[in-house]
Amino acid sequence: MQTRRINLENLRARGAEARLHEASAIISRGGLVAFPTETVYGLGANALDRDAVLKIFEAKQRPAWDPIIVHGNCLDMLRSIVREWPEKADALAAKFMPGPLTLLLSKRDIIPNECTAGRVKVGVRIPANPVALALISAAGTPIAAPSANRFGSTSPTTAAHVLRDLDGRIDAVLDGGECSVGVESTVLDPSLDPPVIYRPGGISRERIEAVIGPVKIAEKKLDPGRTPGSLESPGLGIRHYAPRAKVILVESEAEMRRASEGPRVGVMLPDGWTVGDSVIYEWGPMNQPEILARRLYFGLRWLDEQGVTAIICPLPAPAGLGLAVRDRLLKAAM
């Protein structure tokens, strides 16, 4: 299979409509198209087509126990694929949709069981990216889309990242530029009491609690020696978001300096911190988790490309988007 790279950074540019039609036609006939969202690039297929959804698992080498989020272009589309829409879902949608929030709700039968790893609830969201919304609208169907990378590896935030992992395995990638948030959506079940966050992400716990009150963070511990039956949410696997190099996490500048001693070591270096003779990716200010999140996967991938054998990375404070960044790093280091 030859993967087509379709430039669609500007939806108003000459020829953009034809390129969008080309991508949506691939979705309509059961193919796979990677596309940008505000979080990371997703690998999209018609969410109502079981055979198309199965192609996602094959291309990513994704295990069947890991569910896939379904993306819509409006609330009506999301409501059409779930059985109920709780009051708290209304409040959250009014505040955060479109945006990096996924709600776990009971699915209708039109969503294949493969999308949900056999569970009764499906994750649904509306992406805040004009290219993603245009693709869903042009295809006229909800689109199932996990991150557009090989399973377990670092998520892609550019079309080039997608092609490094999936070139020749998917039909096309829509190149819409770099993702603005940089980490995946928050996955929340609003029907539980209290509501549960299964995956911290682009909408912080603090912002959610300001709308619906207290929420709980799931603390699911998987046995690395056993294959799970199915997971409630994407991103709950033992090792996820991982580069090829070993990830070593530190809590301080002094610890970072000690850990970075050695040949071919890469460092995700915060502003104002210093380190010895290492391969450096300038990450950003430690007190600005939005910047750290946006540059996280790009930095991990860039350091991997430099051929480092280990990547030293400090952990941000577990507040705001810092909680999502910590979650990704802790899983990458497993």
C-alpha positions as CSV (number, residue, x, y, z in Angstrom):
1,M,0.0,0.0,0.0
2,Q,1.3,3.5,-0.9
3,T,0.4,6.1,1.8
4,R,-0.7,9.4,0.2
5,R,0.3,12.6,2.0
6,I,-2.4,15.2,1.5
7,N,-1.5,18.8,2.4
8,L,-4.5,20.5,4.1
9,E,-3.1,23.1,6.4
10,N,-5.2,25.8,4.8
11,L,-8.8,24.8,4.2
12,R,-9.3,27.9,2.1
13,A,-6.4,27.3,-0.3
14,R,-7.0,26.5,-3.9
15,G,-7.6,22.8,-4.3
16,A,-8.4,22.2,-0.6
17,E,-11.9,21.1,-1.3
18,A,-10.8,18.4,-3.8
19,R,-8.1,17.2,-1.3
20,L,-10.7,17.0,1.5
21,H,-13.0,15.0,-0.8
22,E,-10.2,12.6,-1.6
23,A,-9.6,11.9,2.1
24,S,-13.3,11.6,2.9
25,A,-13.8,9.2,0.0
26,I,-11.2,6.9,1.5
27,I,-13.1,6.9,4.8
28,S,-16.4,6.3,3.0
29,R,-15.1,3.2,1.2
30,G,-13.6,1.7,4.4
31,G,-10.1,2.9,4.2
32,L,-7.8,4.6,6.8
33,V,-6.8,8.3,6.9
34,A,-4.6,9.8,9.6
35,F,-5.7,13.4,10.4
36,P,-4.7,16.2,12.9
37,T,-6.7,17.0,16.0
38,E,-5.8,19.6,18.6
39,T,-4.3,16.8,20.8
40,V,-2.4,14.3,18.5
41,Y,-2.8,12.9,15.0
42,G,-5.6,10.3,14.9
43,L,-5.9,7.2,12.6
44,G,-9.4,7.4,11.3
45,A,-11.9,5.0,9.9
46,N,-15.7,4.9,9.6
47,A,-16.8,4.2,13.1
48,L,-20.0,2.4,11.9
49,D,-18.0,0.0,9.6
50,R,-16.7,-3.0,11.6
51,D,-14.3,-4.1,8.9
52,A,-12.9,-0.6,8.7
53,V,-12.4,-0.4,12.5
54,L,-10.6,-3.8,12.4
55,K,-8.1,-2.2,9.9
56,I,-7.1,0.3,12.5
57,F,-6.1,-2.5,14.9
58,E,-4.2,-4.2,12.1
59,A,-2.3,-1.1,10.9
60,K,-1.3,-0.1,14.5
61,Q,-0.7,-3.6,15.7
62,R,-3.1,-2.7,18.5
63,P,-4.4,-5.4,20.8
64,A,-8.2,-6.0,20.8
65,W,-8.5,-5.2,24.5
66,D,-7.7,-1.5,23.9
67,P,-10.8,0.5,23.0
68,I,-11.0,3.3,20.4
69,I,-12.5,6.8,20.8
70,V,-15.2,7.9,18.3
71,H,-15.1,11.5,17.0
72,G,-18.0,13.5,15.8
73,N,-18.5,17.0,14.4
74,C,-21.4,18.1,16.6
75,L,-23.4,17.0,19.6
76,D,-26.2,15.6,17.5
77,M,-23.8,13.2,15.9
78,L,-22.5,12.1,19.3
79,R,-26.0,11.7,20.7
80,S,-26.9,9.5,17.7
81,I,-24.4,6.8,18.8
82,V,-25.0,6.7,22.5
83,R,-28.1,5.5,24.5
84,E,-28.1,8.3,27.1
85,W,-26.7,11.7,27.6
86,P,-26.6,12.6,31.3
87,E,-27.0,16.0,32.7
88,K,-23.3,16.3,33.6
89,A,-22.5,15.4,30.0
90,D,-24.5,18.4,28.9
91,A,-22.7,20.8,31.3
92,L,-19.3,19.4,30.2
93,A,-20.1,19.6,26.5
94,A,-21.3,23.2,26.8
95,K,-18.0,24.2,28.4
96,F,-15.4,21.9,26.6
97,M,-16.7,20.8,23.3
98,P,-15.2,21.1,20.8
99,G,-12.1,20.3,22.8
100,P,-9.8,17.7,24.3
101,L,-12.5,15.9,26.4
102,T,-13.8,12.4,25.8
103,L,-17.0,11.2,27.6
104,L,-17.6,7.5,28.2
105,L,-21.3,6.8,27.6
106,S,-23.4,3.7,26.9
107,K,-23.2,3.0,23.1
108,R,-25.9,2.1,20.6
109,D,-25.6,-1.1,18.7
110,I,-24.5,0.8,15.5
111,I,-21.0,1.1,17.1
112,P,-19.1,-2.1,16.6
113,N,-18.1,-3.9,19.7
114,E,-14.5,-3.9,18.5
115,C,-14.5,-0.1,19.0
116,T,-15.1,-0.6,22.7
117,A,-13.1,-3.7,23.4
118,G,-16.5,-5.5,24.0
119,R,-17.6,-3.0,26.7
120,V,-21.0,-1.3,26.8
121,K,-19.5,2.3,26.9
122,V,-17.9,4.2,24.1
123,G,-15.7,7.2,24.3
124,V,-17.0,10.1,22.3
125,R,-15.6,13.6,21.6
126,I,-15.6,16.6,19.2
127,P,-12.1,17.6,18.2
128,A,-11.2,21.3,18.2
129,N,-9.4,21.2,14.9
130,P,-10.8,22.6,11.6
131,V,-9.3,19.9,9.5
132,A,-10.7,17.1,11.7
133,L,-14.1,18.7,11.7
134,A,-14.1,19.2,8.0
135,L,-13.1,15.5,7.4
136,I,-15.9,14.2,9.6
137,S,-18.4,16.5,8.0
138,A,-17.3,15.5,4.5
139,A,-17.4,11.8,5.3
140,G,-20.8,12.2,6.9
141,T,-20.1,9.7,9.6
142,P,-18.5,9.5,13.0
143,I,-14.9,8.6,12.8
144,A,-13.2,6.1,15.1
145,A,-9.6,7.2,15.7
146,P,-6.9,6.3,18.2
147,S,-3.5,7.9,17.9
148,A,-1.8,7.4,14.5
149,N,1.3,5.5,15.6
150,R,2.4,1.9,16.2
151,F,0.8,0.6,19.4
152,G,2.6,1.6,22.6
153,S,5.0,4.1,20.9
154,T,5.2,7.9,21.2
155,S,2.1,9.6,19.9
156,P,2.5,11.7,16.7
157,T,2.0,15.5,16.6
158,T,3.0,16.0,13.0
159,A,2.2,14.2,9.7
160,A,5.9,13.3,9.5
161,H,5.6,11.4,12.8
162,V,2.7,9.5,11.4
163,L,4.6,8.5,8.3
164,R,7.6,7.3,10.3
165,D,5.3,4.8,12.0
166,L,2.6,3.9,9.4
167,D,3.9,4.7,5.9
168,G,2.8,1.9,3.7
169,R,0.2,0.7,6.3
170,I,-2.5,3.2,5.8
171,D,-4.2,4.9,2.8
172,A,-3.4,8.6,3.5
173,V,-2.4,11.2,6.0
174,L,-3.9,14.7,6.0
175,D,-1.1,17.1,6.8
176,G,-2.7,19.9,8.8
177,G,0.4,21.1,10.6
178,E,1.5,20.5,14.2
179,C,-1.0,19.7,17.0
180,S,-1.7,22.6,19.4
181,V,-2.3,20.7,22.7
182,G,0.2,17.8,22.2
183,V,-1.3,15.2,24.6
184,E,-4.4,13.1,24.3
185,S,-7.9,14.1,25.5
186,T,-9.1,13.6,29.0
187,V,-11.3,10.5,29.3
188,L,-14.1,10.9,31.8
189,D,-17.2,8.8,32.7
190,P,-19.8,11.4,33.8
191,S,-22.4,8.8,34.7
192,L,-20.6,7.5,37.8
193,D,-20.8,8.9,41.3
194,P,-18.4,10.6,41.6
195,P,-17.4,10.9,37.9
196,V,-14.2,9.1,37.1
197,I,-11.2,10.3,35.0
198,Y,-9.7,7.2,33.4
199,R,-7.0,9.2,31.5
200,P,-5.8,12.7,32.4
201,G,-5.4,14.8,29.3
202,G,-6.0,18.1,27.6
203,I,-8.7,19.3,30.0
204,S,-7.5,19.4,33.6
205,R,-9.1,17.9,36.6
206,E,-9.4,21.4,38.1
207,R,-11.3,22.8,35.1
208,I,-13.7,19.8,35.1
209,E,-14.4,20.1,38.8
210,A,-15.2,23.7,38.4
211,V,-18.1,22.6,36.2
212,I,-19.5,19.4,37.8
213,G,-17.9,19.2,41.2
214,P,-15.5,16.5,42.6
215,V,-14.2,13.8,40.3
216,K,-12.1,10.8,41.0
217,I,-8.9,9.7,39.2
218,A,-8.9,6.0,38.3
219,E,-6.1,4.0,39.8
220,K,-6.1,0.9,37.6
221,K,-3.1,-1.3,38.2
222,L,-2.5,-3.8,35.5
223,D,-0.4,-7.0,35.9
224,P,2.4,-6.8,33.3
225,G,2.5,-10.5,33.2
226,R,-1.2,-10.9,32.1
227,T,-3.2,-9.9,29.1
228,P,-6.2,-7.8,30.2
229,G,-9.6,-8.8,29.1
230,S,-10.5,-5.2,28.1
231,L,-9.8,-1.7,29.3
232,E,-12.3,1.0,30.2
233,S,-10.3,3.6,28.4
234,P,-7.4,4.0,25.9
235,G,-4.1,4.8,27.5
236,L,-4.5,2.4,30.5
237,G,-2.0,-0.1,29.2
238,I,1.2,-0.9,31.1
239,R,3.7,0.7,28.8
240,H,2.5,3.5,26.5
241,Y,3.7,6.6,24.7
242,A,7.3,5.2,24.8
243,P,10.2,6.1,22.5
244,R,12.8,3.5,21.5
245,A,15.3,4.9,24.1
246,K,14.9,4.1,27.7
247,V,13.1,6.9,29.6
248,I,14.6,7.9,33.0
249,L,12.5,10.2,35.2
250,V,13.9,12.6,37.7
251,E,12.5,15.1,40.2
252,S,15.2,17.8,40.4
253,E,18.0,19.5,38.4
254,A,20.7,17.9,40.5
255,E,19.2,14.4,39.9
256,M,19.0,15.2,36.2
257,R,22.7,16.1,36.1
258,R,23.7,12.8,37.8
259,A,21.5,10.7,35.6
260,S,22.7,12.3,32.4
261,E,26.3,11.2,32.9
262,G,27.2,8.7,30.2
263,P,27.5,8.4,26.4
264,R,24.6,9.2,24.0
265,V,22.2,10.4,26.7
266,G,19.3,12.7,25.7
267,V,17.8,15.3,28.0
268,M,14.4,17.0,27.9
269,L,15.8,20.2,29.3
270,P,13.6,22.7,31.1
271,D,14.3,26.5,30.7
272,G,17.0,27.7,33.2
273,W,18.3,24.2,34.0
274,T,21.9,23.2,33.0
275,V,23.4,19.8,32.2
276,G,26.7,18.5,31.0
277,D,27.6,16.9,27.6
278,S,24.3,15.5,26.5
279,V,22.0,15.7,23.5
280,I,19.5,18.4,24.5
281,Y,15.9,19.2,23.6
282,E,14.9,22.5,24.9
283,W,11.5,21.6,26.5
284,G,10.2,24.8,28.1
285,P,9.4,26.3,31.5
286,M,8.6,23.8,34.2
287,N,5.9,26.1,35.6
288,Q,4.0,26.2,32.2
289,P,2.6,22.7,31.7
290,E,0.7,23.7,28.6
291,I,4.1,24.3,26.8
292,L,5.5,21.1,28.2
293,A,2.5,19.1,27.0
294,R,2.6,20.6,23.5
295,R,6.3,19.8,23.1
296,L,6.5,16.5,25.0
297,Y,6.0,14.0,22.2
298,F,7.9,16.1,19.6
299,G,10.9,16.2,22.0
300,L,10.8,12.5,22.8
301,R,10.7,11.7,19.1
302,W,13.4,14.2,18.2
303,L,15.8,12.7,20.8
304,D,15.0,9.2,19.5
305,E,16.0,10.4,16.0
306,Q,19.4,11.5,17.4
307,G,20.2,7.9,18.3
308,V,20.3,8.4,22.1
309,T,20.2,5.3,24.3
310,A,18.4,7.0,27.2
311,I,16.2,10.1,27.7
312,I,16.3,11.9,31.0
313,C,13.2,13.8,31.7
314,P,12.0,15.7,34.9
315,L,8.5,15.2,36.1
316,P,6.3,18.4,36.3
317,A,4.0,19.0,39.3
318,P,0.8,17.0,39.2
319,A,-1.5,20.0,38.7
320,G,-3.3,21.3,35.6
321,L,-1.9,19.8,32.4
322,G,1.1,18.7,34.5
323,L,-0.9,15.7,35.6
324,A,-1.4,14.5,32.0
325,V,2.3,15.0,31.2
326,R,3.3,13.0,34.3
327,D,0.9,10.2,33.3
328,R,2.4,9.9,29.9
329,L,6.0,10.0,31.2
330,L,5.3,7.4,33.9
331,K,3.8,5.0,31.3
332,A,6.7,5.7,28.9
333,A,9.2,4.8,31.6
334,M,7.7,1.4,32.5
